[in-house]
Amino acid sequence: MFVTALRRPPRRSSRVLAMGETHRARRRRLAALVAERDAAALLVTRLVNVRYLTGLDSSRAALLVPADGPAVLATDGRYAGMAAQVCPELPVVVDRQVAEALVKRAAEDGLGRVGFEAHDVTVEHHTALLDAAEVELAPLGRLVEELRMVKDEEEIGLLREACAVTDRAFEAVLPEIRAGVTERAVAIALERAMVDEGAEGPAFESIIASGPNGAVPHHHPGGRELQRGDLVTMDFGALYGGYHADMTRTVAIGEPAAWQRDLYDLVHRAQAAALAAALPGAETKDVDAAARDVIADAGHGEAFSHGLGHGVGLEIHEAPLMGYDKTGKLMDRVPITAEPGVYLTDRGGVRIEDTLVVRAGGPELLTTTTKDLLVL
C-alpha cells in the first residue's frame, strides 16, 4: 500500500471545478450524518455510492469519509490516473484491497468507531476488514442512499436528457413496430436507436411483450412475431451521464378490440391519479393507492401485481419504493417512476410508465411521449 499526492492536471475545465464542489458538498452532508450517529467515519464500499461522492466511475474503489476532516479515496493502479483527473482534491491510496487499506488508514489516524455499508459488505469481507486493523466496525444504515434520493438540479438535468434520448429513440423506431417483426427485433432496434441518439447504452434490458406475453410484467423479448390484434408493451430507457431513464408505452397492432381500449383507458386513468397525488409530503403508499384504487374499483385489483414505481438515478431502482406496503414520504426533487399495469392471463396486458420529478407545483414529467393509445 502507498499513498500518493497525485499531481493535479495543469488545467481543469469549469465543469470539473463545478462537479468537484458538488462532490465536496455531498461529502460534507454525509459527514454530518456520520457525526449524528456517533461514528468517527464511514467506509463507503458500494461503487455507485463512491461515484456519487467523488465522480470516479470504476470497478474497484472505496472511500473513507470522516465525521471531521478530509475524505480519502482508495483505488487500484488502473484508476489512479483517472482519479487524479476526476477528483484531484482527494488524497488517493493505491492498493488492490481498497477497503482493507482504508480500514488501516482509519486505525493509523486514530478513528475508533468506523461505520460500514452492511447492505454491501459480505460476512467474509467483514471478517477481512476486522483482520486488517483494530477498529470498531458499526453498521450505520443506508446513509449515502438517503442523500442520493433527493437530486440536485445537475442530476435532474442528466435524467432529463436520458429521458429525451428515450423519447427520441421510441419515435425513431415506431415505423418498425408492425406485424411480422419479432419482439427481439424491436428490442434491438430500440437499444440501437438509443445509442444513435446519444445514450451510453440501455439503462436496463428492454422488455417487449406482445399479445399474451403482455400478461407477464417482466417478459423477456423472444422470437414471437407481432400480430394484428396484439397489444405490445414496451418498457425501456436510455443511460446518459450515468443516469437511468425508464419509460413504458403500450401500443396496438391494428385496430384494438373494445376490451383492449377499455383496459388501456383504465390504466391511463390510474396513472393520472397517481401523478396528481405525487406531491412533496405525500406518503408513498398513498400515491400507490391513488392508482391501485382506480384499478380495483374496475374489478382488476388482483391483476395489478407490482408496486406503482421506484426512484431512479445512478441506479435504475433507487429509493423511494412505491407500493401498498412501503413506508416513507416524497420530497421535492425526488425522481420517481409511475407505472401502473393490468395483466390478464392468456390475453395480454397494459402498462404505462413515466419518469417524473416530484415538485411542489406538481410533477415534472421527464418522459414526454404521448400516452394516447397508438394504433400502428
TANORPE-V963271 format. One record per pair of residues at least 24 apart in sequence whose C-alpha atoms are under 8 Angstrom apart, sorted by the first residue. I is the first residue (numbers start at 1). J is the second residue. D is the distance in whole Angstrom. If there is no record, write none. Layout:
((I:J:D) (I:J:D))
This chain:
((1:93:7) (1:94:6) (1:95:5) (1:101:7) (2:93:6) (2:94:6) (2:95:7) (3:91:7) (3:92:6) (3:93:5) (3:94:6) (4:91:7) (4:92:6) (4:93:7) (4:94:7) (5:91:6) (5:92:7) (6:84:6) (6:88:7) (6:91:8) (6:92:7) (7:84:7) (7:88:8) (8:84:6) (8:85:7) (8:88:6) (9:84:7) (9:85:7) (16:86:7) (19:55:8) (20:54:8) (20:86:8) (20:87:7) (20:89:8) (23:52:7) (23:53:5) (23:54:6) (23:55:7) (24:53:7) (24:54:8) (26:53:6) (26:147:8) (27:53:6) (27:65:7) (27:71:8) (29:147:8) (30:65:8) (30:143:7) (30:144:7) (30:147:7) (31:65:6) (31:66:6) (31:67:4) (31:68:7) (32:67:6) (33:67:8) (33:143:7) (34:66:8) (34:67:6) (34:115:8) (34:140:8) (35:67:5) (35:68:8) (37:140:7) (38:113:8) (39:67:7) (39:112:8) (39:113:5) (39:114:6) (39:115:6) (40:66:6) (40:67:5) (40:68:8) (40:111:6) (40:112:6) (40:113:5) (40:114:6) (40:115:8) (41:65:5) (41:66:4) (41:67:5) (41:68:8) (41:111:7) (41:113:7) (41:114:5) (41:115:6) (42:66:6) (42:67:8) (42:114:6) (42:115:4) (42:116:6) (43:99:7) (43:102:8) (43:103:8) (43:114:7) (43:115:6) (43:116:5) (43:117:7) (44:116:6) (44:117:6) (45:99:7) (45:116:8) (45:117:7) (45:120:7) (45:121:8) (46:117:8) (46:120:6) (48:314:7) (48:315:8) (49:144:6) (49:145:8) (52:148:8) (52:314:8) (54:86:8) (54:87:6) (55:86:6) (55:87:7) (56:82:7) (56:83:6) (56:86:6) (56:87:7) (60:96:8) (60:98:7) (61:98:6) (61:99:8) (62:98:6) (62:99:6) (62:102:8) (63:99:8) (63:102:7) (64:102:6) (64:106:8) (72:102:8) (74:98:5) (74:99:7) (74:101:7) (74:102:7) (99:129:7) (100:128:7) (100:129:5) (100:132:6) (100:133:8) (101:132:8) (103:129:7) (103:132:7) (103:133:6) (103:135:7) (104:132:6) (104:133:5) (106:135:8) (107:133:6) (107:134:7) (107:135:6) (111:135:8) (112:136:6) (113:137:6) (113:138:7) (114:138:6) (115:139:5) (115:140:6) (116:140:6) (117:141:7) (117:142:7) (145:318:8) (145:319:7) (146:319:8) (149:311:7) (149:318:7) (149:319:6) (149:320:7) (149:334:6) (149:335:8) (150:331:7) (150:332:7) (150:333:6) (150:334:5) (150:335:8) (151:333:6) (151:334:6) (151:335:7) (152:333:7) (155:243:8) (155:313:8) (156:333:8) (156:335:8) (156:357:8) (158:240:7) (158:241:6) (158:243:6) (159:240:7) (159:243:6) (159:244:7) (159:245:6) (159:313:7) (159:366:8) (160:366:5) (160:367:8) (161:240:7) (162:199:7) (162:237:8) (162:238:5) (162:239:6) (162:240:5) (162:241:8) (162:243:7) (162:244:6) (162:245:5) (163:237:7) (163:238:7) (163:245:5) (163:246:7) (163:247:8) (163:355:8) (163:366:6) (163:367:5) (164:366:7) (164:367:7) (164:368:8) (165:194:6) (165:197:6) (165:198:7) (165:199:7) (165:238:6) (166:194:6) (166:236:8) (166:237:5) (166:238:5) (166:245:7) (166:247:8) (166:367:8) (167:367:6) (167:368:7) (167:369:6) (168:194:8) (168:197:7) (169:193:5) (169:194:5) (169:197:7) (177:376:7) (178:226:7) (178:227:8) (178:253:6) (178:376:7) (179:225:7) (179:226:5) (179:227:5) (179:228:6) (179:253:7) (180:225:5) (180:226:5) (180:227:6) (181:225:5) (181:226:6) (182:222:7) (182:223:5) (182:224:5) (182:225:4) (182:226:6) (183:208:6) (183:209:7) (183:210:7) (183:221:5) (183:222:6) (183:223:6) (183:224:6) (183:225:6) (183:226:7) (184:208:7) (184:221:5) (184:222:5) (184:223:6) (187:221:7) (194:238:6) (195:238:8) (198:240:8) (199:238:6) (199:239:5) (199:240:5) (200:238:7) (200:239:5) (200:240:6) (200:241:7) (201:238:6) (201:239:5) (201:240:8) (202:236:7) (202:237:6) (202:238:5) (202:239:5) (203:236:7) (203:237:5) (203:238:5) (203:239:5) (203:243:8) (203:244:5) (203:245:7) (203:246:8) (203:316:7) (204:236:7) (204:237:7) (204:316:7) (205:236:7) (206:234:7) (206:235:6) (206:236:5) (206:237:8) (207:233:8) (207:234:6) (207:235:5) (207:236:6) (208:232:7) (208:233:6) (208:234:5) (208:235:7) (209:233:5) (209:234:7) (210:348:7) (211:347:7) (211:348:5) (211:349:8) (212:345:7) (212:346:5) (212:347:5) (212:348:4) (212:349:8) (213:346:8) (213:348:6) (213:349:8) (214:343:7) (214:347:8) (214:348:4) (214:349:5) (214:350:7) (215:342:8) (215:343:4) (215:344:5) (215:345:5) (215:346:7) (215:347:7) (215:348:5) (215:349:5) (216:343:7) (216:349:8) (217:343:7) (226:253:8) (227:253:7) (228:253:5) (228:254:5) (228:255:8) (229:253:6) (229:254:6) (229:255:7) (229:256:6) (229:257:7) (230:254:8) (230:256:8) (231:256:8) (231:260:8) (231:348:7) (231:349:7) (231:350:8) (233:349:7) (233:350:6) (233:351:7) (242:313:8) (242:314:6) (243:312:8) (243:313:5) (243:314:5) (243:315:7) (244:312:6) (244:313:6) (244:314:6) (244:315:6) (244:316:6) (245:312:7) (245:316:7) (245:355:7) (246:316:8) (246:337:7) (246:353:7) (246:354:7) (246:355:6) (247:352:8) (247:353:5) (247:354:5) (247:355:6) (247:367:7) (248:339:8) (248:351:6) (248:352:5) (248:353:5) (248:354:7) (249:351:7) (249:352:5) (249:353:7) (249:371:7) (250:350:6) (250:351:6) (250:352:7) (250:373:7) (250:374:8) (251:373:6) (251:374:5) (251:375:6) (251:376:7) (252:373:7) (252:374:6) (252:375:5) (252:376:6) (253:375:6) (253:376:5) (254:375:6) (254:376:6) (255:375:6) (256:375:8) (263:342:8) (263:349:8) (263:350:7) (264:350:6) (264:373:7) (266:294:8) (266:295:7) (266:298:8) (267:295:7) (267:340:6) (267:341:6) (267:342:7) (267:350:7) (267:351:7) (267:352:7) (268:352:7) (268:371:8) (269:294:7) (270:294:5) (270:295:6) (270:340:7) (271:338:7) (271:339:7) (271:340:6) (271:352:7) (271:353:8) (274:338:7) (275:338:7) (275:363:7) (276:362:7) (276:363:8) (278:330:7) (278:358:6) (278:362:7) (278:363:7) (279:330:7) (279:331:7) (279:332:8) (279:358:6) (279:359:6) (279:360:6) (279:361:8) (279:362:6) (279:363:7) (280:329:8) (280:330:5) (280:331:4) (280:332:5) (280:358:7) (280:359:7) (280:360:6) (281:329:6) (281:330:5) (281:331:6) (282:329:5) (282:330:5) (282:331:8) (283:327:7) (283:328:6) (283:329:4) (283:330:6) (284:320:8) (284:321:7) (284:322:5) (284:323:7) (284:326:7) (284:327:6) (284:328:6) (284:329:5) (284:330:6) (285:322:6) (285:323:5) (285:324:5) (285:325:7) (285:326:6) (285:327:6) (285:328:8) (286:324:8) (287:322:7) (288:322:6) (288:323:5) (288:324:6) (289:323:8) (289:324:7) (291:340:7) (292:340:8) (295:342:8) (300:342:7) (303:341:8) (303:342:5) (303:343:5) (303:344:7) (304:340:7) (304:341:6) (304:342:5) (304:343:7) (305:341:8) (305:342:8) (305:343:8) (307:340:8) (308:337:8) (308:338:6) (308:339:5) (308:340:5) (309:336:7) (309:337:5) (309:338:5) (309:339:6) (309:340:8) (310:336:5) (310:337:5) (310:338:8) (311:335:6) (311:336:4) (311:337:6) (312:336:6) (312:337:7) (330:358:7) (331:358:7) (331:359:8) (332:357:8) (332:358:5) (332:359:5) (332:360:6) (333:357:6) (333:358:5) (333:359:6) (334:358:5) (334:359:8))
